[in-house]
């Protein structure tokens, strides 16, 4: 009986492998979501720090004005990309 199950792709071992693969993929997706959330928080902190520095330097230092993050800088785009990836992964997980 066991021979027929293994010949046609059945058996407890095959089902166990499929279940383990599904669990591992869910775990990996959750790890990626956590990593993207940390990355988003870090980038947002960088933007806030640069903005605060620029605001301090506006009145006293003309060169300091140039440190302000412009809308074309890569930081806001990276934050948006991280948010989009995070929402995509959370939709997959739910």
N, CA, C and O atoms as a GROMACS GRO file, in nm:
protein
  376
    1UNK      N    1   0.082  -0.119   0.000
    1UNK     CA    2   0.000   0.000   0.000
    1UNK      C    3   0.088   0.126   0.000
    1UNK      O    4   0.056   0.225  -0.067
    2UNK      N    5   0.195   0.122   0.074
    2UNK     CA    6   0.284   0.236   0.082
    2UNK      C    7   0.352   0.262  -0.052
    2UNK      O    8   0.379   0.377  -0.086
    3UNK      N    9   0.378   0.158  -0.126
    3UNK     CA   10   0.444   0.172  -0.256
    3UNK      C   11   0.358   0.254  -0.352
    3UNK      O   12   0.409   0.339  -0.424
    4UNK      N   13   0.227   0.227  -0.353
    4UNK     CA   14   0.138   0.300  -0.444
    4UNK      C   15   0.129   0.448  -0.405
    4UNK      O   16   0.121   0.534  -0.492
    5UNK      N   17   0.131   0.476  -0.278
    5UNK     CA   18   0.125   0.614  -0.233
    5UNK      C   19   0.250   0.692  -0.273
    5UNK      O   20   0.241   0.808  -0.313
    6UNK      N   21   0.364   0.628  -0.262
    6UNK     CA   22   0.487   0.699  -0.299
    6UNK      C   23   0.502   0.710  -0.450
    6UNK      O   24   0.563   0.806  -0.499
    7UNK      N   25   0.449   0.615  -0.524
    7UNK     CA   26   0.458   0.622  -0.669
    7UNK      C   27   0.375   0.735  -0.728
    7UNK      O   28   0.415   0.797  -0.827
    8UNK      N   29   0.262   0.762  -0.668
    8UNK     CA   30   0.173   0.863  -0.722
    8UNK      C   31   0.177   0.995  -0.646
    8UNK      O   32   0.083   1.074  -0.652
    9UNK      N   33   0.285   1.019  -0.574
    9UNK     CA   34   0.305   1.150  -0.510
    9UNK      C   35   0.233   1.166  -0.379
    9UNK      O   36   0.226   1.278  -0.328
   10UNK      N   37   0.181   1.062  -0.323
   10UNK     CA   38   0.111   1.074  -0.195
   10UNK      C   39   0.205   1.045  -0.081
   10UNK      O   40   0.327   1.051  -0.096
   11UNK      N   41   0.148   1.015   0.030
   11UNK     CA   42   0.229   0.979   0.145
   11UNK      C   43   0.242   1.093   0.243
   11UNK      O   44   0.226   1.210   0.208
   12UNK      N   45   0.269   1.057   0.365
   12UNK     CA   46   0.278   1.156   0.472
   12UNK      C   47   0.399   1.246   0.456
   12UNK      O   48   0.394   1.364   0.492
   13UNK      N   49   0.507   1.192   0.404
   13UNK     CA   50   0.629   1.273   0.390
   13UNK      C   51   0.609   1.386   0.290
   13UNK      O   52   0.658   1.497   0.312
   14UNK      N   53   0.540   1.359   0.180
   14UNK     CA   54   0.516   1.463   0.080
   14UNK      C   55   0.425   1.572   0.135
   14UNK      O   56   0.448   1.691   0.110
   15UNK      N   57   0.322   1.532   0.209
   15UNK     CA   58   0.233   1.631   0.268
   15UNK      C   59   0.304   1.716   0.372
   15UNK      O   60   0.280   1.836   0.383
   16UNK      N   61   0.392   1.653   0.448
   16UNK     CA   62   0.468   1.725   0.550
   16UNK      C   63   0.561   1.827   0.486
   16UNK      O   64   0.575   1.939   0.536
   17UNK      N   65   0.624   1.791   0.375
   17UNK     CA   66   0.713   1.883   0.305
   17UNK      C   67   0.636   2.003   0.251
   17UNK      O   68   0.684   2.116   0.256
   18UNK      N   69   0.515   1.978   0.198
   18UNK     CA   70   0.433   2.088   0.146
   18UNK      C   71   0.392   2.183   0.258
   18UNK      O   72   0.393   2.304   0.240
   19UNK      N   73   0.355   2.126   0.372
   19UNK     CA   74   0.316   2.210   0.486
   19UNK      C   75   0.435   2.291   0.536
   19UNK      O   76   0.422   2.409   0.568
   20UNK      N   77   0.552   2.227   0.543
   20UNK     CA   78   0.671   2.299   0.589
   20UNK      C   79   0.709   2.410   0.492
   20UNK      O   80   0.751   2.518   0.535
   21UNK      N   81   0.695   2.385   0.363
   21UNK     CA   82   0.728   2.488   0.265
   21UNK      C   83   0.634   2.608   0.279
   21UNK      O   84   0.678   2.722   0.268
   22UNK      N   85   0.507   2.582   0.303
   22UNK     CA   86   0.411   2.692   0.320
   22UNK      C   87   0.442   2.771   0.446
   22UNK      O   88   0.438   2.894   0.445
   23UNK      N   89   0.473   2.702   0.554
   23UNK     CA   90   0.507   2.770   0.679
   23UNK      C   91   0.633   2.854   0.664
   23UNK      O   92   0.639   2.968   0.711
   24UNK      N   93   0.732   2.797   0.598
   24UNK     CA   94   0.858   2.870   0.578
   24UNK      C   95   0.838   2.994   0.493
   24UNK      O   96   0.899   3.098   0.520
   25UNK      N   97   0.755   2.986   0.391
   25UNK     CA   98   0.732   3.103   0.307
   25UNK      C   99   0.658   3.212   0.384
   25UNK      O  100   0.686   3.330   0.365
   26UNK      N  101   0.564   3.174   0.469
   26UNK     CA  102   0.493   3.273   0.550
   26UNK      C  103   0.589   3.339   0.649
   26UNK      O  104   0.585   3.460   0.670
   27UNK      N  105   0.675   3.260   0.709
   27UNK     CA  106   0.773   3.314   0.804
   27UNK      C  107   0.868   3.411   0.734
   27UNK      O  108   0.900   3.516   0.788
   28UNK      N  109   0.912   3.376   0.613
   28UNK     CA  110   1.002   3.464   0.538
   28UNK      C  111   0.933   3.594   0.500
   28UNK      O  112   0.994   3.700   0.506
   29UNK      N  113   0.805   3.586   0.462
   29UNK     CA  114   0.732   3.709   0.428
   29UNK      C  115   0.717   3.798   0.550
   29UNK      O  116   0.731   3.920   0.539
   30UNK      N  117   0.689   3.740   0.666
   30UNK     CA  118   0.676   3.821   0.787
   30UNK      C  119   0.810   3.886   0.823
   30UNK      O  120   0.812   4.001   0.867
   31UNK      N  121   0.920   3.814   0.804
   31UNK     CA  122   1.051   3.872   0.831
   31UNK      C  123   1.078   3.989   0.736
   31UNK      O  124   1.135   4.090   0.776
   32UNK      N  125   1.038   3.974   0.610
   32UNK     CA  126   1.057   4.083   0.514
   32UNK      C  127   0.972   4.204   0.550
   32UNK      O  128   1.017   4.318   0.536
   33UNK      N  129   0.850   4.180   0.598
   33UNK     CA  130   0.764   4.292   0.640
   33UNK      C  131   0.829   4.365   0.756
   33UNK      O  132   0.832   4.488   0.758
   34UNK      N  133   0.880   4.291   0.854
   34UNK     CA  134   0.947   4.354   0.968
   34UNK      C  135   1.069   4.434   0.924
   34UNK      O  136   1.091   4.546   0.971
   35UNK      N  137   1.147   4.378   0.833
   35UNK     CA  138   1.265   4.447   0.784
   35UNK      C  139   1.227   4.575   0.709
   35UNK      O  140   1.291   4.678   0.725
   36UNK      N  141   1.122   4.568   0.628
   36UNK     CA  142   1.078   4.687   0.554
   36UNK      C  143   1.024   4.794   0.648
   36UNK      O  144   1.044   4.913   0.624
   37UNK      N  145   0.955   4.753   0.754
   37UNK     CA  146   0.905   4.851   0.850
   37UNK      C  147   1.021   4.922   0.922
   37UNK      O  148   1.016   5.042   0.946
   38UNK      N  149   1.125   4.845   0.956
   38UNK     CA  150   1.243   4.906   1.018
   38UNK      C  151   1.313   5.001   0.922
   38UNK      O  152   1.357   5.109   0.962
   39UNK      N  153   1.322   4.961   0.796
   39UNK     CA  154   1.386   5.045   0.695
   39UNK      C  155   1.307   5.175   0.677
   39UNK      O  156   1.366   5.283   0.666
   40UNK      N  157   1.175   5.163   0.673
   40UNK     CA  158   1.091   5.282   0.658
   40UNK      C  159   1.109   5.377   0.776
   40UNK      O  160   1.120   5.498   0.757
   41UNK      N  161   1.112   5.323   0.897
   41UNK     CA  162   1.132   5.407   1.015
   41UNK      C  163   1.268   5.475   1.013
   41UNK      O  164   1.280   5.592   1.048
   42UNK      N  165   1.369   5.402   0.972
   42UNK     CA  166   1.504   5.460   0.964
   42UNK      C  167   1.511   5.572   0.862
   42UNK      O  168   1.568   5.678   0.889
   43UNK      N  169   1.453   5.550   0.744
   43UNK     CA  170   1.455   5.654   0.641
   43UNK      C  171   1.375   5.776   0.684
   43UNK      O  172   1.415   5.890   0.658
   44UNK      N  173   1.262   5.754   0.750
   44UNK     CA  174   1.182   5.866   0.797
   44UNK      C  175   1.258   5.945   0.903
   44UNK      O  176   1.249   6.068   0.906
   45UNK      N  177   1.334   5.877   0.988
   45UNK     CA  178   1.415   5.945   1.089
   45UNK      C  179   1.524   6.028   1.022
   45UNK      O  180   1.553   6.139   1.066
   46UNK      N  181   1.585   5.974   0.916
   46UNK     CA  182   1.687   6.050   0.843
   46UNK      C  183   1.627   6.177   0.783
   46UNK      O  184   1.687   6.284   0.790
   47UNK      N  185   1.509   6.165   0.725
   47UNK     CA  186   1.443   6.282   0.665
   47UNK      C  187   1.413   6.385   0.773
   47UNK      O  188   1.437   6.504   0.754
   48UNK      N  189   1.361   6.339   0.887
   48UNK     CA  190   1.330   6.432   0.996
   48UNK      C  191   1.455   6.502   1.049
   48UNK      O  192   1.453   6.621   1.078
   49UNK      N  193   1.565   6.428   1.061
   49UNK     CA  194   1.690   6.488   1.108
   49UNK      C  195   1.742   6.592   1.009
   49UNK      O  196   1.785   6.700   1.049
   50UNK      N  197   1.739   6.559   0.880
   50UNK     CA  198   1.784   6.655   0.779
   50UNK      C  199   1.696   6.779   0.776
   50UNK      O  200   1.746   6.890   0.760
   51UNK      N  201   1.567   6.760   0.791
   51UNK     CA  202   1.475   6.875   0.791
   51UNK      C  203   1.499   6.963   0.912
   51UNK      O  204   1.500   7.085   0.901
   52UNK      N  205   1.519   6.901   1.029
   52UNK     CA  206   1.545   6.979   1.150
   52UNK      C  207   1.675   7.057   1.138
   52UNK      O  208   1.683   7.172   1.179
   53UNK      N  209   1.778   6.994   1.082
   53UNK     CA  210   1.906   7.063   1.063
   53UNK      C  211   1.890   7.180   0.967
   53UNK      O  212   1.946   7.287   0.990
   54UNK      N  213   1.816   7.159   0.862
   54UNK     CA  214   1.795   7.266   0.764
   54UNK      C  215   1.717   7.382   0.824
   54UNK      O  216   1.746   7.498   0.796
   55UNK      N  217   1.618   7.352   0.908
   55UNK     CA  218   1.540   7.458   0.970
   55UNK      C  219   1.625   7.540   1.067
   55UNK      O  220   1.608   7.661   1.078
   56UNK      N  221   1.717   7.472   1.136
   56UNK     CA  222   1.806   7.545   1.226
   56UNK      C  223   1.901   7.636   1.149
   56UNK      O  224   1.936   7.744   1.196
   57UNK      N  225   1.942   7.592   1.032
   57UNK     CA  226   2.042   7.665   0.955
   57UNK      C  227   1.982   7.770   0.862
   57UNK      O  228   2.057   7.845   0.798
   58UNK      N  229   1.852   7.777   0.852
   58UNK     CA  230   1.790   7.869   0.756
   58UNK      C  231   1.827   8.013   0.786
   58UNK      O  232   1.858   8.089   0.694
   59UNK      N  233   1.825   8.053   0.910
   59UNK     CA  234   1.847   8.194   0.942
   59UNK      C  235   1.994   8.228   0.956
   59UNK      O  236   2.032   8.343   0.933
   60UNK      N  237   2.077   8.133   0.992
   60UNK     CA  238   2.216   8.167   1.023
   60UNK      C  239   2.315   8.128   0.914
   60UNK      O  240   2.415   8.196   0.895
   61UNK      N  241   2.288   8.021   0.844
   61UNK     CA  242   2.388   7.967   0.754
   61UNK      C  243   2.327   7.945   0.616
   61UNK      O  244   2.239   7.861   0.597
   62UNK      N  245   2.377   8.022   0.519
   62UNK     CA  246   2.321   8.009   0.384
   62UNK      C  247   2.357   7.875   0.321
   62UNK      O  248   2.277   7.819   0.246
   63UNK      N  249   2.474   7.824   0.349
   63UNK     CA  250   2.512   7.692   0.296
   63UNK      C  251   2.430   7.582   0.362
   63UNK      O  252   2.404   7.478   0.301
   64UNK      N  253   2.391   7.604   0.486
   64UNK     CA  254   2.312   7.505   0.559
   64UNK      C  255   2.174   7.485   0.500
   64UNK      O  256   2.113   7.380   0.517
   65UNK      N  257   2.124   7.586   0.429
   65UNK     CA  258   1.993   7.574   0.364
   65UNK      C  259   1.995   7.461   0.262
   65UNK      O  260   1.894   7.395   0.239
   66UNK      N  261   2.108   7.441   0.202
   66UNK     CA  262   2.118   7.343   0.095
   66UNK      C  263   2.112   7.200   0.146
   66UNK      O  264   2.100   7.107   0.067
   67UNK      N  265   2.121   7.180   0.279
   67UNK     CA  266   2.114   7.044   0.333
   67UNK      C  267   1.972   6.994   0.346
   67UNK      O  268   1.950   6.877   0.376
   68UNK      N  269   1.876   7.081   0.322
   68UNK     CA  270   1.736   7.039   0.333
   68UNK      C  271   1.704   6.935   0.225
   68UNK      O  272   1.747   6.950   0.110
   69UNK      N  273   1.630   6.830   0.261
   69UNK     CA  274   1.595   6.730   0.160
   69UNK      C  275   1.496   6.788   0.060
   69UNK      O  276   1.390   6.838   0.097
   70UNK      N  277   1.532   6.781  -0.064
   70UNK     CA  278   1.443   6.833  -0.167
   70UNK      C  279   1.343   6.724  -0.205
   70UNK      O  280   1.365   6.607  -0.176
   71UNK      N  281   1.234   6.762  -0.270
   71UNK     CA  282   1.137   6.661  -0.313
   71UNK      C  283   1.198   6.563  -0.413
   71UNK      O  284   1.144   6.454  -0.432
   72UNK      N  285   1.307   6.600  -0.476
   72UNK     CA  286   1.369   6.513  -0.574
   72UNK      C  287   1.474   6.421  -0.513
   72UNK      O  288   1.530   6.336  -0.582
   73UNK      N  289   1.502   6.438  -0.384
   73UNK     CA  290   1.602   6.352  -0.320
   73UNK      C  291   1.550   6.209  -0.311
   73UNK      O  292   1.429   6.187  -0.312
   74UNK      N  293   1.640   6.113  -0.303
   74UNK     CA  294   1.596   5.973  -0.305
   74UNK      C  295   1.529   5.926  -0.176
   74UNK      O  296   1.460   5.824  -0.178
   75UNK      N  297   1.547   5.996  -0.066
   75UNK     CA  298   1.493   5.948   0.061
   75UNK      C  299   1.340   5.938   0.061
   75UNK      O  300   1.288   5.833   0.100
   76UNK      N  301   1.265   6.042   0.020
   76UNK     CA  302   1.119   6.025   0.020
   76UNK      C  303   1.072   5.915  -0.075
   76UNK      O  304   0.974   5.847  -0.047
   77UNK      N  305   1.142   5.898  -0.186
   77UNK     CA  306   1.102   5.792  -0.279
   77UNK      C  307   1.128   5.655  -0.218
   77UNK      O  308   1.049   5.562  -0.238
   78UNK      N  309   1.238   5.641  -0.144
   78UNK     CA  310   1.266   5.514  -0.079
   78UNK      C  311   1.164   5.481   0.029
   78UNK      O  312   1.127   5.366   0.046
   79UNK      N  313   1.120   5.584   0.102
   79UNK     CA  314   1.017   5.562   0.204
   79UNK      C  315   0.888   5.515   0.137
   79UNK      O  316   0.822   5.423   0.185
   80UNK      N  317   0.851   5.578   0.028
   80UNK     CA  318   0.731   5.538  -0.045
   80UNK      C  319   0.740   5.396  -0.098
   80UNK      O  320   0.643   5.320  -0.095
   81UNK      N  321   0.857   5.360  -0.147
   81UNK     CA  322   0.876   5.224  -0.199
   81UNK      C  323   0.866   5.122  -0.085
   81UNK      O  324   0.808   5.015  -0.103
   82UNK      N  325   0.923   5.154   0.030
   82UNK     CA  326   0.916   5.062   0.144
   82UNK      C  327   0.773   5.046   0.190
   82UNK      O  328   0.731   4.936   0.225
   83UNK      N  329   0.696   5.156   0.192
   83UNK     CA  330   0.555   5.147   0.231
   83UNK      C  331   0.475   5.063   0.133
   83UNK      O  332   0.390   4.983   0.173
   84UNK      N  333   0.502   5.080   0.005
   84UNK     CA  334   0.432   5.002  -0.095
   84UNK      C  335   0.462   4.854  -0.084
   84UNK      O  336   0.372   4.770  -0.094
   85UNK      N  337   0.589   4.820  -0.064
   85UNK     CA  338   0.627   4.680  -0.048
   85UNK      C  339   0.565   4.620   0.077
   85UNK      O  340   0.518   4.506   0.076
   86UNK      N  341   0.564   4.697   0.185
   86UNK     CA  342   0.506   4.649   0.310
   86UNK      C  343   0.357   4.620   0.293
   86UNK      O  344   0.308   4.517   0.337
   87UNK      N  345   0.286   4.713   0.228
   87UNK     CA  346   0.142   4.691   0.211
   87UNK      C  347   0.117   4.571   0.118
   87UNK      O  348   0.020   4.498   0.138
   88UNK      N  349   0.200   4.551   0.019
   88UNK     CA  350   0.186   4.437  -0.069
   88UNK      C  351   0.203   4.306   0.007
   88UNK      O  352   0.124   4.214  -0.008
   89UNK      N  353   0.307   4.300   0.090
   89UNK     CA  354   0.333   4.178   0.165
   89UNK      C  355   0.225   4.151   0.268
   89UNK      O  356   0.187   4.036   0.290
   90UNK      N  357   0.174   4.257   0.332
   90UNK     CA  358   0.068   4.235   0.431
   90UNK      C  359  -0.061   4.190   0.364
   90UNK      O  360  -0.137   4.114   0.424
   91UNK      N  361  -0.086   4.235   0.242
   91UNK     CA  362  -0.203   4.185   0.169
   91UNK      C  363  -0.187   4.038   0.136
   91UNK      O  364  -0.284   3.963   0.140
   92UNK      N  365  -0.065   3.996   0.103
   92UNK     CA  366  -0.040   3.856   0.073
   92UNK      C  367  -0.059   3.770   0.197
   92UNK      O  368  -0.113   3.660   0.189
   93UNK      N  369  -0.015   3.821   0.312
   93UNK     CA  370  -0.023   3.743   0.436
   93UNK      C  371  -0.166   3.732   0.489
   93UNK      O  372  -0.197   3.637   0.561
   94UNK      N  373  -0.252   3.826   0.455
   94UNK     CA  374  -0.389   3.819   0.508
   94UNK      C  375  -0.481   3.745   0.416
   94UNK      O  376  -0.599   3.731   0.446
   0.00000   0.00000   0.00000
